[in-house]
């Protein structure tokens, strides 16, 4: 029988538990304001207000759903403003290093339940995979290929929710550990997710979320915070890796100056927007928010196909890729269902044996 992990919400923590979160906000806004005043960046902030407006919604979804703020920032910069994918990727990593880190600090202060059995090895996998992928894979990927990876990944996420949302929101209580399997699965999530995130700025959050809800049948109130923590960590590792690579070899790994101005305009918004999403998701029904996000994910797929002029075999490949990923999701779901039923049968059998043994022990000894 597997050992359950805590998945139920503990009583509300005392107000003093949120002191680290408040200190983080004071420190961040102090540093941000100092940068703006010393560098006299007020004009730049006023010029880049559209990305701040976009990230107001993006940061809320980042804290309340298993999708990072880069899921909004990437298409806005790349598809709407026609910027290179390298800028969209780096902006996603940079802005999530503020927004999702802010949400993560709040999650820890609020003592939200997390699935550490998958999260720990996933963090290790991301720590290894993300810098390597930033150095050896991302710089050589074509813009069209990266756009399609982003579009397919999140369209698959959206379609999955339209099909399985009722099952997701019905999962409550505890998720079982899987001794001997949790660690390699978590490592695989971290390695694969680090690769995808190095290309698009997001993706690892969706991967661990999908495994948790499809196979482990985790409560969304466990799966979503867990995905936020992993995406926050991967974002910090990713943007630091890219900054270091740019310093060592600016010709090959150069970062556009536009990144700083976009980040400066949006950072003060996401520092509060993502924690706000984390607060709201614990207090309102999750289905409406996930349906809105899923609609946006499918919409951005259509937007990408149209904006990039994808036709012919490339279009067929993109559509088939979405269907193939959802076929994988379907098998994951079926496997999770079989595992859940097997665990339930094992639990009932063990309980019956225990009750029988107890009765035998309580029976008077016949002579």
C-alpha positions as CSV (number, residue, x, y, z in Angstrom):
1,X,0.0,0.0,0.0
2,X,1.3,3.4,-0.8
3,X,2.0,6.2,1.7
4,X,-0.2,9.2,1.3
5,X,1.2,12.8,1.2
6,X,-0.6,15.6,2.9
7,X,-2.9,17.3,0.5
8,X,-5.5,18.9,2.7
9,X,-5.2,22.6,3.6
10,X,-4.0,23.3,7.1
11,X,-5.7,25.9,9.2
12,X,-5.0,29.5,8.2
13,X,-1.5,30.5,9.4
14,X,-1.1,33.5,11.7
15,X,-0.5,36.9,10.3
16,X,3.1,36.9,11.4
17,X,3.7,34.0,9.0
18,X,3.4,36.4,6.1
19,X,6.2,38.7,7.4
20,X,8.7,37.2,4.9
21,X,6.4,37.9,2.0
22,X,5.9,41.5,3.1
23,X,9.7,41.9,3.5
24,X,10.2,40.5,0.0
25,X,7.7,43.1,-1.4
26,X,9.4,45.9,0.5
27,X,12.8,44.8,-0.8
28,X,11.7,44.3,-4.4
29,X,9.9,47.7,-4.7
30,X,12.8,49.4,-3.0
31,X,15.3,48.0,-5.5
32,X,12.9,48.6,-8.4
33,X,12.3,52.3,-7.4
34,X,16.0,52.9,-6.9
35,X,16.8,51.5,-10.4
36,X,14.1,53.7,-11.9
37,X,15.1,56.9,-10.1
38,X,18.9,56.5,-10.4
39,X,18.7,55.6,-14.1
40,X,15.8,58.0,-14.8
41,X,13.8,55.3,-16.6
42,X,10.4,57.0,-16.2
43,X,10.1,57.7,-19.9
44,X,11.0,54.1,-20.8
45,X,8.3,52.8,-18.4
46,X,5.7,55.0,-19.9
47,X,6.6,53.8,-23.4
48,X,6.4,50.1,-22.5
49,X,3.0,50.3,-20.6
50,X,1.3,47.8,-23.0
51,X,3.4,44.9,-21.7
52,X,2.6,46.0,-18.1
53,X,-1.1,45.8,-19.0
54,X,-0.8,42.4,-20.6
55,X,1.1,41.1,-17.6
56,X,-1.5,42.2,-15.2
57,X,-3.7,39.4,-16.6
58,X,-0.7,37.1,-17.2
59,X,0.5,37.4,-13.6
60,X,-2.9,36.6,-12.2
61,X,-3.1,33.4,-14.3
62,X,0.5,32.6,-13.3
63,X,-0.4,32.4,-9.7
64,X,-3.8,30.8,-10.1
65,X,-3.2,28.2,-12.8
66,X,-0.4,25.9,-13.9
67,X,0.9,28.4,-16.6
68,X,3.6,30.9,-16.1
69,X,3.3,34.6,-16.9
70,X,5.5,34.0,-19.9
71,X,2.5,32.1,-21.4
72,X,1.0,35.6,-21.9
73,X,4.2,37.6,-22.3
74,X,5.6,35.3,-25.1
75,X,2.7,35.6,-27.6
76,X,2.3,39.3,-26.8
77,X,5.9,40.2,-27.6
78,X,6.4,37.6,-30.4
79,X,3.1,37.6,-32.1
80,X,1.6,41.0,-31.3
81,X,4.7,43.1,-31.2
82,X,6.6,41.0,-33.8
83,X,9.7,40.6,-31.6
84,X,12.2,37.7,-31.9
85,X,11.5,34.6,-29.9
86,X,14.7,35.1,-28.0
87,X,13.2,38.2,-26.5
88,X,9.9,36.5,-25.7
89,X,11.7,33.6,-24.1
90,X,14.0,35.7,-22.0
91,X,11.2,38.1,-21.0
92,X,9.2,35.1,-19.8
93,X,12.0,33.8,-17.7
94,X,12.9,37.3,-16.3
95,X,9.4,38.3,-15.4
96,X,8.5,35.0,-13.8
97,X,11.7,35.4,-11.7
98,X,9.7,38.2,-10.1
99,X,6.1,37.2,-10.4
100,X,6.2,33.5,-9.7
101,X,8.9,33.9,-7.1
102,X,6.6,36.4,-5.4
103,X,3.8,33.8,-5.6
104,X,6.1,31.1,-4.3
105,X,7.0,33.1,-1.3
106,X,3.3,33.7,-0.6
107,X,2.6,30.0,-1.0
108,X,5.3,29.0,1.5
109,X,4.1,31.6,4.0
110,X,0.5,30.4,3.5
111,X,1.7,26.9,4.1
112,X,-0.1,25.5,1.0
113,X,0.3,21.8,0.5
114,X,2.9,20.7,-2.1
115,X,3.8,17.4,-3.6
116,X,7.5,17.3,-2.6
117,X,7.9,13.7,-3.8
118,X,7.8,14.9,-7.4
119,X,9.0,18.4,-6.8
120,X,12.3,17.7,-5.2
121,X,13.7,15.5,-8.1
122,X,12.1,17.9,-10.6
123,X,14.0,20.8,-9.1
124,X,17.2,18.8,-9.5
125,X,16.4,17.9,-13.1
126,X,15.6,21.5,-14.0
127,X,18.8,22.7,-12.3
128,X,20.8,20.4,-14.6
129,X,18.8,20.6,-17.8
130,X,18.0,24.3,-18.0
131,X,21.5,25.7,-18.2
132,X,22.7,23.0,-20.6
133,X,19.7,23.6,-22.9
134,X,20.2,27.4,-22.8
135,X,23.8,26.9,-23.9
136,X,23.5,24.1,-26.4
137,X,20.0,24.0,-27.8
138,X,18.0,27.3,-27.5
139,X,20.4,29.5,-29.5
140,X,20.2,27.3,-32.6
141,X,16.5,26.7,-32.7
142,X,14.7,28.6,-35.4
143,X,12.0,31.1,-34.6
144,X,9.3,29.2,-36.4
145,X,10.2,25.9,-34.6
146,X,10.1,27.6,-31.2
147,X,6.7,29.3,-32.0
148,X,5.3,25.9,-32.9
149,X,6.6,24.2,-29.8
150,X,5.0,26.9,-27.7
151,X,1.7,26.8,-29.6
152,X,1.5,23.0,-29.5
153,X,2.4,22.8,-25.9
154,X,-0.3,25.1,-24.7
155,X,-2.9,24.1,-27.2
156,X,-2.6,20.6,-25.9
157,X,-2.9,21.9,-22.3
158,X,-6.1,23.8,-23.3
159,X,-7.7,20.8,-25.1
160,X,-6.8,18.5,-22.2
161,X,-8.8,20.7,-19.8
162,X,-11.9,20.9,-22.0
163,X,-11.9,17.1,-22.1
164,X,-11.0,16.2,-18.5
165,X,-11.8,19.3,-16.4
166,X,-14.7,17.7,-14.5
167,X,-12.4,14.9,-13.4
168,X,-9.7,17.3,-12.3
169,X,-11.9,19.5,-10.1
170,X,-13.4,16.4,-8.5
171,X,-10.1,15.2,-7.1
172,X,-9.8,16.0,-3.4
173,X,-7.9,14.9,-0.4
174,X,-4.7,12.9,-0.7
175,X,-2.5,11.9,-3.5
176,X,-0.5,8.7,-3.1
177,X,3.3,8.4,-3.2
178,X,4.8,5.9,-5.6
179,X,7.9,4.5,-4.0
180,X,10.7,3.8,-6.4
181,X,9.0,5.7,-9.2
182,X,8.5,9.3,-7.8
183,X,12.2,10.2,-8.1
184,X,12.8,9.1,-11.7
185,X,9.5,10.6,-12.8
186,X,10.3,13.9,-11.1
187,X,13.8,13.9,-12.7
188,X,12.3,13.3,-16.1
189,X,9.9,16.2,-15.6
190,X,12.7,18.4,-14.6
191,X,15.0,17.4,-17.5
192,X,12.3,17.6,-20.2
193,X,10.7,20.7,-18.7
194,X,14.1,22.5,-18.5
195,X,14.6,21.9,-22.2
196,X,11.2,23.2,-23.2
197,X,11.5,26.2,-20.9
198,X,14.9,27.1,-22.3
199,X,13.2,27.4,-25.7
200,X,9.9,29.1,-24.8
201,X,10.3,30.4,-21.3
202,X,7.5,28.2,-20.0
203,X,6.4,24.6,-20.1
204,X,7.9,22.8,-17.1
205,X,5.0,23.9,-14.9
206,X,2.5,22.3,-17.3
207,X,4.4,19.1,-17.3
208,X,4.5,18.5,-13.6
209,X,0.9,19.6,-13.3
210,X,-0.2,17.1,-16.0
211,X,1.6,14.3,-14.3
212,X,0.0,15.2,-10.9
213,X,-3.6,15.5,-12.1
214,X,-3.6,12.7,-14.7
215,X,-1.5,10.0,-13.1
216,X,-1.4,10.9,-9.4
217,X,-4.9,12.3,-9.3
218,X,-3.7,15.2,-7.1
219,X,-6.0,17.9,-5.8
220,X,-5.7,21.0,-7.9
221,X,-4.9,22.9,-4.7
222,X,-1.8,20.8,-4.5
223,X,-0.9,20.5,-8.2
224,X,-1.1,24.2,-9.0
225,X,1.1,25.5,-6.2
226,X,3.6,22.7,-6.9
227,X,3.8,23.8,-10.6
228,X,4.2,27.5,-9.5
229,X,7.2,26.6,-7.3
230,X,8.9,24.6,-10.1
231,X,8.3,27.3,-12.7
232,X,9.7,30.0,-10.4
233,X,12.9,28.0,-9.7
234,X,13.3,27.2,-13.4
235,X,12.8,30.8,-14.4
236,X,15.5,32.0,-12.0
237,X,17.9,29.3,-13.2
238,X,17.1,30.1,-16.9
239,X,17.5,33.8,-16.8
240,X,20.7,33.7,-14.7
241,X,22.1,31.1,-17.2
242,X,21.2,33.4,-20.1
243,X,22.7,36.4,-18.5
244,X,25.9,34.6,-17.7
245,X,26.2,33.2,-21.2
246,X,25.6,36.7,-22.6
247,X,28.4,38.0,-20.5
248,X,30.8,35.3,-21.6
249,X,29.9,35.4,-25.3
250,X,27.8,38.4,-26.2
251,X,28.0,37.6,-29.9
252,X,26.4,34.1,-29.6
253,X,24.2,34.6,-26.6
254,X,23.5,38.4,-26.7
255,X,20.3,39.7,-25.0
256,X,18.3,42.5,-26.5
257,X,18.2,45.8,-24.5
258,X,14.4,45.6,-25.0
259,X,14.4,42.9,-22.3
260,X,15.3,45.3,-19.6
261,X,12.8,48.0,-20.5
262,X,9.9,45.4,-20.8
263,X,10.9,43.9,-17.5
264,X,11.1,47.3,-15.8
265,X,7.6,48.2,-16.9
266,X,6.0,44.8,-16.0
267,X,7.9,43.8,-12.9
268,X,6.0,45.9,-10.3
269,X,2.7,44.6,-11.7
270,X,3.6,40.9,-11.5
271,X,5.1,41.1,-8.0
272,X,1.6,41.6,-6.7
273,X,-0.5,40.0,-9.6
274,X,0.9,36.5,-9.2
275,X,0.4,36.3,-5.4
276,X,-3.1,37.7,-5.9
277,X,-3.8,34.8,-8.2
278,X,-2.5,32.3,-5.6
279,X,-4.8,33.9,-3.0
280,X,-7.8,33.8,-5.3
281,X,-7.4,30.2,-6.5
282,X,-7.8,28.9,-2.9
283,X,-11.1,30.8,-2.4
284,X,-13.1,30.5,-5.7
285,X,-14.1,27.6,-7.9
286,X,-11.2,26.6,-10.1
287,X,-13.2,25.5,-13.2
288,X,-14.1,29.0,-14.6
289,X,-10.5,30.2,-14.4
290,X,-9.1,27.0,-16.0
291,X,-11.8,27.2,-18.8
292,X,-10.8,30.8,-19.6
293,X,-7.1,29.9,-19.7
294,X,-7.8,26.8,-21.8
295,X,-9.7,29.0,-24.3
296,X,-6.8,31.4,-24.5
297,X,-4.3,28.5,-25.0
298,X,-6.3,27.2,-28.0
299,X,-6.7,30.7,-29.3
300,X,-3.0,31.4,-29.2
301,X,-2.5,28.2,-31.3
302,X,-4.7,29.6,-34.0
303,X,-3.1,33.0,-33.7
304,X,0.4,31.5,-34.1
305,X,-0.6,29.5,-37.1
306,X,-2.1,32.6,-38.8
307,X,0.7,35.0,-37.8
308,X,3.5,32.7,-38.8
309,X,1.8,31.7,-42.1
310,X,2.0,28.0,-41.3
311,X,0.5,26.0,-44.2
312,X,0.8,22.7,-45.8
313,X,2.8,20.0,-44.2
314,X,3.9,22.3,-41.3
315,X,0.2,23.0,-40.4
316,X,-0.6,19.2,-40.6
317,X,2.4,18.5,-38.4
318,X,1.3,21.1,-35.8
319,X,-2.3,19.8,-35.7
320,X,-1.1,16.2,-35.4
321,X,1.3,17.2,-32.7
322,X,-1.5,18.6,-30.6
323,X,-3.6,15.4,-31.1
324,X,-0.5,13.2,-30.3
325,X,0.2,15.1,-27.1
326,X,-3.4,14.7,-26.0
327,X,-3.3,11.0,-26.9
328,X,-0.4,10.8,-24.5
329,X,-2.5,12.7,-21.9
330,X,-5.3,10.2,-22.5
331,X,-3.1,7.2,-21.8
332,X,-1.7,8.9,-18.7
333,X,-5.3,9.5,-17.5
334,X,-6.2,5.9,-18.1
335,X,-3.1,4.7,-16.4
336,X,-3.9,7.0,-13.4
337,X,-7.4,5.6,-13.3
338,X,-6.2,2.0,-13.2
339,X,-3.6,2.9,-10.5
340,X,-6.2,4.7,-8.4
341,X,-8.6,1.7,-8.6
342,X,-5.7,-0.7,-7.8
343,X,-4.8,1.4,-4.7
344,X,-8.4,1.5,-3.6
345,X,-8.7,-2.3,-3.9
346,X,-5.4,-2.8,-2.0
347,X,-6.6,-0.5,0.7
348,X,-9.9,-2.3,1.0
349,X,-8.1,-5.7,1.1
350,X,-5.7,-4.5,3.7
351,X,-8.5,-3.0,5.8
352,X,-10.5,-6.3,5.6
353,X,-7.4,-8.4,6.7
354,X,-6.7,-6.0,9.5
355,X,-10.3,-6.2,10.8
356,X,-10.3,-10.0,10.6
357,X,-7.1,-10.1,12.5
358,X,-8.4,-7.8,15.1
359,X,-11.5,-9.9,15.6
360,X,-9.5,-13.0,15.9
361,X,-7.3,-11.4,18.6
362,X,-10.4,-10.3,20.5
363,X,-12.0,-13.7,20.4
364,X,-11.8,-15.9,23.6
365,X,-9.3,-18.7,23.3
366,X,-11.0,-22.1,23.0
367,X,-9.5,-24.9,25.1
